[in-house]
């Protein structure tokens, strides 16, 4: 639940599925006018977007060749800012970003099982990537329980806040 929930994906089939599963017409019991799904390629779109309290990117980063640019894009597009343009530290945007963990015995070490994955990180590699972009990072397992940086749990759910690129840009 939220004041406004916006789902985006560059894949039209994913958007159609989300609309079918979650959107309701007026007069249906679960109708919410603050729920929207749109086909958008975050890597290419040049528009300014709304700023959010919470951004969720589940099992996406491993599909994108330029993972660093992806993180820059979601941070710059969705992070709430104060009047000076810095991240809002009083009510910071939180990012929940997950990916498979190559440390897990069920995941291949030499190349991804999933043909659509560009890469699969070890938990240590994932931490290093996120640490380039965020001041605060917490790793969790699929149940939302805290885990260490060298975990074997998969997927790894990272709760991140205080983006470094916006802190350093101002």
GIVEN-V44202 format. One record per backbone hydrogen bond with DSSP energy under -1.0 kcal/mol. NH is the residue of the N-H (numbers start at 1). CO is the residue of the C=O. Records with the same first field share a line. If there is no record, write none. Layout:
NH = CO ; CO
This chain:
5 = 34
7 = 36
9 = 38
15 = 11
16 = 12
17 = 13
18 = 14
19 = 15
20 = 16
21 = 17
22 = 18
23 = 19
28 = 25
31 = 28
35 = 32
36 = 5
38 = 7
40 = 9
44 = 41
45 = 41
52 = 78
55 = 94
57 = 96
63 = 60
64 = 61
67 = 65
70 = 66
71 = 67
72 = 68
73 = 69
74 = 70
75 = 71
76 = 72
77 = 73
78 = 74
79 = 75
82 = 86
85 = 82
88 = 80
94 = 53
95 = 160
96 = 55
97 = 158
98 = 57
99 = 156
102 = 121
104 = 101
107 = 104
117 = 114
118 = 62
119 = 62
126 = 122
127 = 123
128 = 124
129 = 125
130 = 126
131 = 127
132 = 129
133 = 130
134 = 130
135 = 162
136 = 161
138 = 159
140 = 157
141 = 145
144 = 141
147 = 139
151 = 148
156 = 99
157 = 140
158 = 97
159 = 138
160 = 95
161 = 136
164 = 133
167 = 163
168 = 164
